[in-house]
């Protein structure tokens, strides 16, 4: 079964208040087996648009990625984030097919 991923792009208006969201999202991320692969590191944006911070979060399955976002715990965390940030989130299924050779 393919893994699931959150691809996140965010602009944060109030870093201090955003910390409450980070603390609140830890519970559902752990519950659904999330693993943070990239979080606010150095990046280039050679095409299209971006935000100030980017992240990639891996889940054991696509369904776990969906379930985490839909969970009551994460929905509570969202309410802490929304007033202090603007976020784009894509939930995508991993690919296990042939690779370029």
Backbone as JSON Lines, residues from 0, in Angstrom:
{"i":0,"aa":"X","n":[0.84,-1.18,0.0],"ca":[0.0,0.0,0.0],"c":[0.89,1.25,0.0]}
{"i":1,"aa":"X","n":[0.63,2.17,-0.9],"ca":[1.46,3.38,-0.97],"c":[1.35,4.25,0.28]}
{"i":2,"aa":"X","n":[2.44,4.92,0.57],"ca":[2.43,5.88,1.68],"c":[1.62,7.1,1.27]}
{"i":3,"aa":"X","n":[1.32,7.92,2.26],"ca":[0.63,9.19,2.01],"c":[1.51,10.33,2.46]}
{"i":4,"aa":"X","n":[1.33,11.48,1.84],"ca":[2.16,12.65,2.16],"c":[1.3,13.9,2.26]}
{"i":5,"aa":"X","n":[1.69,14.76,3.18],"ca":[1.19,16.13,3.2],"c":[2.3,16.99,2.62]}
{"i":6,"aa":"X","n":[1.96,17.79,1.64],"ca":[2.88,18.8,1.13],"c":[2.31,20.14,1.59]}
{"i":7,"aa":"X","n":[3.09,20.85,2.38],"ca":[2.59,22.04,3.08],"c":[3.43,23.26,2.7]}
{"i":8,"aa":"X","n":[2.74,24.36,2.44],"ca":[3.4,25.65,2.22],"c":[2.69,26.65,3.11]}
{"i":9,"aa":"X","n":[3.44,27.43,3.88],"ca":[2.8,28.3,4.87],"c":[3.52,29.64,5.01]}
{"i":10,"aa":"X","n":[2.74,30.69,5.18],"ca":[3.23,32.0,5.6],"c":[2.7,32.22,7.01]}
{"i":11,"aa":"X","n":[3.57,32.63,7.91],"ca":[3.19,32.79,9.32],"c":[3.25,34.27,9.67]}
{"i":12,"aa":"X","n":[2.13,34.8,10.16],"ca":[2.05,36.21,10.54],"c":[2.46,36.45,11.99]}
{"i":13,"aa":"X","n":[2.24,35.46,12.85],"ca":[2.58,35.6,14.27],"c":[3.25,34.31,14.75]}
{"i":14,"aa":"X","n":[4.57,34.33,14.76],"ca":[5.36,33.15,15.09],"c":[5.05,32.63,16.49]}
{"i":15,"aa":"X","n":[4.87,33.52,17.46],"ca":[4.6,33.1,18.84],"c":[3.28,32.35,18.95]}
{"i":16,"aa":"X","n":[2.23,32.88,18.34],"ca":[0.93,32.22,18.4],"c":[0.92,30.94,17.56]}
{"i":17,"aa":"X","n":[1.73,30.88,16.52],"ca":[1.82,29.68,15.68],"c":[2.38,28.5,16.47]}
{"i":18,"aa":"X","n":[3.19,28.79,17.47],"ca":[3.76,27.71,18.31],"c":[2.67,26.89,18.98]}
{"i":19,"aa":"X","n":[1.54,27.49,19.31],"ca":[0.42,26.75,19.92],"c":[-0.11,25.71,18.93]}
{"i":20,"aa":"X","n":[-0.16,26.05,17.67],"ca":[-0.59,25.11,16.64],"c":[0.4,23.95,16.53]}
{"i":21,"aa":"X","n":[1.69,24.25,16.52],"ca":[2.71,23.21,16.42],"c":[2.59,22.23,17.59]}
{"i":22,"aa":"X","n":[2.37,22.76,18.77],"ca":[2.19,21.89,19.95],"c":[0.92,21.05,19.81]}
{"i":23,"aa":"X","n":[-0.16,21.65,19.34],"ca":[-1.44,20.94,19.22],"c":[-1.43,19.89,18.11]}
{"i":24,"aa":"X","n":[-0.66,20.1,17.05],"ca":[-0.69,19.12,15.96],"c":[0.19,17.9,16.26]}
{"i":25,"aa":"X","n":[1.01,17.98,17.28],"ca":[1.89,16.85,17.61],"c":[1.09,15.58,17.94]}
{"i":26,"aa":"X","n":[0.0,15.73,18.67],"ca":[-0.81,14.56,19.05],"c":[-1.38,13.82,17.85]}
{"i":27,"aa":"X","n":[-2.11,14.5,16.95],"ca":[-2.64,13.74,15.81],"c":[-1.56,13.24,14.87]}
{"i":28,"aa":"X","n":[-0.49,14.0,14.69],"ca":[0.59,13.51,13.82],"c":[1.17,12.21,14.37]}
{"i":29,"aa":"X","n":[1.4,12.16,15.66],"ca":[1.92,10.93,16.28],"c":[0.91,9.79,16.17]}
{"i":30,"aa":"X","n":[-0.35,10.09,16.46],"ca":[-1.42,9.08,16.43],"c":[-1.53,8.4,15.07]}
{"i":31,"aa":"X","n":[-1.31,9.15,13.99],"ca":[-1.47,8.6,12.65],"c":[-0.14,8.22,11.99]}
{"i":32,"aa":"X","n":[0.91,8.14,12.79],"ca":[2.19,7.61,12.31],"c":[2.98,8.54,11.42]}
{"i":33,"aa":"X","n":[2.8,9.85,11.58],"ca":[3.49,10.81,10.72],"c":[4.99,10.86,10.99]}
{"i":34,"aa":"X","n":[5.71,11.16,9.94],"ca":[7.16,11.36,10.02],"c":[7.48,12.62,9.23]}
{"i":35,"aa":"X","n":[8.08,13.6,9.87],"ca":[8.39,14.86,9.19],"c":[9.67,14.67,8.37]}
{"i":36,"aa":"X","n":[9.56,14.86,7.07],"ca":[10.7,14.69,6.16],"c":[11.38,16.02,5.87]}
{"i":37,"aa":"X","n":[10.61,17.09,5.81],"ca":[11.16,18.42,5.57],"c":[10.3,19.42,6.33]}
{"i":38,"aa":"X","n":[10.98,20.38,7.0],"ca":[10.24,21.37,7.77],"c":[11.03,22.68,7.8]}
{"i":39,"aa":"X","n":[10.57,23.63,7.0],"ca":[11.08,25.0,7.05],"c":[12.57,25.13,6.79]}
{"i":40,"aa":"X","n":[13.15,24.19,6.06],"ca":[14.57,24.28,5.73],"c":[14.82,25.19,4.55]}
{"i":41,"aa":"X","n":[16.06,25.27,4.19],"ca":[16.48,26.07,3.03],"c":[15.81,25.52,1.77]}
{"i":42,"aa":"X","n":[15.38,26.41,0.87],"ca":[14.76,25.96,-0.37],"c":[14.96,26.98,-1.48]}
{"i":43,"aa":"X","n":[14.82,26.52,-2.69],"ca":[14.8,27.35,-3.89],"c":[13.41,27.22,-4.5]}
{"i":44,"aa":"X","n":[12.96,28.23,-5.19],"ca":[11.66,28.2,-5.85],"c":[11.85,28.6,-7.32]}
{"i":45,"aa":"X","n":[12.39,27.68,-8.15],"ca":[12.73,28.04,-9.52],"c":[11.53,28.26,-10.44]}
{"i":46,"aa":"X","n":[10.35,27.75,-10.06],"ca":[9.17,27.95,-10.89],"c":[7.94,28.12,-10.0]}
{"i":47,"aa":"X","n":[6.97,28.86,-10.49],"ca":[5.71,29.02,-9.78],"c":[5.84,29.88,-8.53]}
{"i":48,"aa":"X","n":[4.87,29.71,-7.65],"ca":[4.82,30.51,-6.43],"c":[5.12,29.63,-5.22]}
{"i":49,"aa":"X","n":[5.52,30.27,-4.15],"ca":[5.8,29.56,-2.93],"c":[5.38,30.4,-1.74]}
{"i":50,"aa":"X","n":[5.59,29.87,-0.57],"ca":[5.36,30.58,0.67],"c":[6.68,30.58,1.44]}
{"i":51,"aa":"X","n":[6.71,31.24,2.58],"ca":[7.95,31.4,3.34],"c":[8.48,30.08,3.89]}
{"i":52,"aa":"X","n":[7.59,29.17,4.25],"ca":[8.01,27.88,4.81],"c":[7.34,26.76,4.05]}
{"i":53,"aa":"X","n":[8.04,25.64,3.96],"ca":[7.53,24.47,3.25],"c":[7.79,23.23,4.08]}
{"i":54,"aa":"X","n":[6.97,22.21,3.91],"ca":[7.18,20.98,4.64],"c":[6.63,19.78,3.9]}
{"i":55,"aa":"X","n":[7.18,18.62,4.22],"ca":[6.69,17.34,3.7],"c":[6.56,16.41,4.89]}
{"i":56,"aa":"X","n":[5.36,15.86,5.07],"ca":[5.1,14.94,6.16],"c":[4.65,13.62,5.56]}
{"i":57,"aa":"X","n":[5.32,12.55,5.95],"ca":[5.03,11.21,5.43],"c":[4.15,10.45,6.42]}
{"i":58,"aa":"X","n":[3.19,9.71,5.89],"ca":[2.32,8.85,6.68],"c":[2.46,7.41,6.18]}
{"i":59,"aa":"X","n":[2.17,6.44,7.01],"ca":[2.34,5.05,6.57],"c":[1.45,4.67,5.39]}
{"i":60,"aa":"X","n":[0.3,5.34,5.26],"ca":[-0.61,5.09,4.13],"c":[-1.28,6.4,3.73]}
{"i":61,"aa":"X","n":[-1.82,6.41,2.53],"ca":[-2.6,7.56,2.07],"c":[-3.81,7.77,2.97]}
{"i":62,"aa":"X","n":[-4.45,6.67,3.36],"ca":[-5.63,6.77,4.23],"c":[-5.27,7.38,5.57]}
{"i":63,"aa":"X","n":[-4.12,7.04,6.13],"ca":[-3.69,7.64,7.4],"c":[-3.49,9.14,7.24]}
{"i":64,"aa":"X","n":[-2.97,9.57,6.1],"ca":[-2.78,11.01,5.84],"c":[-4.12,11.73,5.81]}
{"i":65,"aa":"X","n":[-5.11,11.13,5.15],"ca":[-6.45,11.71,5.11],"c":[-7.09,11.7,6.5]}
{"i":66,"aa":"X","n":[-6.99,10.57,7.18],"ca":[-7.61,10.44,8.5],"c":[-7.03,11.42,9.51]}
{"i":67,"aa":"X","n":[-5.75,11.66,9.44],"ca":[-5.13,12.61,10.34],"c":[-5.72,14.0,10.13]}
{"i":68,"aa":"X","n":[-5.79,14.44,8.87],"ca":[-6.33,15.76,8.59],"c":[-7.78,15.88,9.06]}
{"i":69,"aa":"X","n":[-8.56,14.82,8.87],"ca":[-9.98,14.84,9.23],"c":[-10.23,14.63,10.72]}
{"i":70,"aa":"X","n":[-9.21,14.22,11.47],"ca":[-9.4,13.87,12.88],"c":[-9.85,15.07,13.71]}
{"i":71,"aa":"X","n":[-10.63,14.83,14.76],"ca":[-11.04,15.93,15.65],"c":[-9.84,16.64,16.27]}
{"i":72,"aa":"X","n":[-8.78,15.89,16.56],"ca":[-7.59,16.49,17.16],"c":[-6.94,17.49,16.21]}
{"i":73,"aa":"X","n":[-6.82,17.11,14.94],"ca":[-6.19,18.03,13.99],"c":[-7.11,19.2,13.66]}
{"i":74,"aa":"X","n":[-8.4,18.95,13.58],"ca":[-9.33,20.04,13.33],"c":[-9.28,21.09,14.44]}
{"i":75,"aa":"X","n":[-9.06,20.66,15.68],"ca":[-8.87,21.62,16.79],"c":[-7.58,22.41,16.6]}
{"i":76,"aa":"X","n":[-6.52,21.73,16.16],"ca":[-5.24,22.41,15.93],"c":[-5.37,23.46,14.83]}
{"i":77,"aa":"X","n":[-6.12,23.15,13.78],"ca":[-6.31,24.09,12.67],"c":[-6.85,25.42,13.19]}
{"i":78,"aa":"X","n":[-7.76,25.36,14.14],"ca":[-8.35,26.6,14.67],"c":[-7.32,27.5,15.33]}
{"i":79,"aa":"X","n":[-6.23,26.92,15.82],"ca":[-5.14,27.73,16.39],"c":[-4.28,28.35,15.3]}
{"i":80,"aa":"X","n":[-4.16,27.66,14.18],"ca":[-3.3,28.11,13.08],"c":[-3.96,29.17,12.2]}
{"i":81,"aa":"X","n":[-5.23,29.0,11.9],"ca":[-5.88,29.85,10.91],"c":[-5.78,31.35,11.17]}
{"i":82,"aa":"X","n":[-5.93,31.84,12.4],"ca":[-5.86,33.29,12.59],"c":[-4.46,33.89,12.4]}
{"i":83,"aa":"X","n":[-3.43,33.06,12.42],"ca":[-2.06,33.59,12.4],"c":[-1.23,33.13,11.21]}
{"i":84,"aa":"X","n":[-1.86,32.44,10.24],"ca":[-1.08,31.95,9.11],"c":[-1.97,31.71,7.9]}
{"i":85,"aa":"X","n":[-1.32,31.58,6.75],"ca":[-1.99,31.2,5.51],"c":[-1.28,29.95,5.01]}
{"i":86,"aa":"X","n":[-2.04,28.9,4.75],"ca":[-1.44,27.61,4.46],"c":[-2.06,26.99,3.22]}
{"i":87,"aa":"X","n":[-1.22,26.36,2.41],"ca":[-1.66,25.51,1.3],"c":[-1.25,24.09,1.68]}
{"i":88,"aa":"X","n":[-2.18,23.15,1.58],"ca":[-1.9,21.76,1.94],"c":[-2.43,20.85,0.85]}
{"i":89,"aa":"X","n":[-1.58,19.95,0.39],"ca":[-1.98,18.91,-0.56],"c":[-1.73,17.58,0.12]}
{"i":90,"aa":"X","n":[-2.71,16.7,0.07],"ca":[-2.54,15.33,0.56],"c":[-2.45,14.46,-0.67]}
{"i":91,"aa":"X","n":[-1.34,13.73,-0.79],"ca":[-1.07,12.99,-2.02],"c":[-0.63,11.56,-1.7]}
{"i":92,"aa":"X","n":[-1.04,10.65,-2.57],"ca":[-0.63,9.26,-2.44],"c":[0.76,9.08,-3.01]}
{"i":93,"aa":"X","n":[1.59,8.3,-2.32],"ca":[2.93,8.01,-2.8],"c":[2.89,7.17,-4.07]}
{"i":94,"aa":"X","n":[4.01,7.16,-4.76],"ca":[4.13,6.44,-6.04],"c":[5.09,5.28,-5.86]}
{"i":95,"aa":"X","n":[4.67,4.1,-6.29],"ca":[5.52,2.92,-6.16],"c":[5.79,2.25,-7.51]}
{"i":96,"aa":"X","n":[5.56,2.98,-8.59],"ca":[5.73,2.42,-9.93],"c":[7.17,2.54,-10.43]}
{"i":97,"aa":"X","n":[7.35,2.29,-11.72],"ca":[8.67,2.34,-12.33],"c":[9.29,3.74,-12.2]}
{"i":98,"aa":"X","n":[10.61,3.75,-12.15],"ca":[11.37,4.99,-12.03],"c":[12.2,5.21,-13.29]}
{"i":99,"aa":"X","n":[12.56,6.45,-13.56],"ca":[13.41,6.72,-14.73],"c":[14.73,5.96,-14.61]}
{"i":100,"aa":"X","n":[15.2,5.49,-15.72],"ca":[16.48,4.77,-15.7],"c":[17.49,5.43,-16.61]}
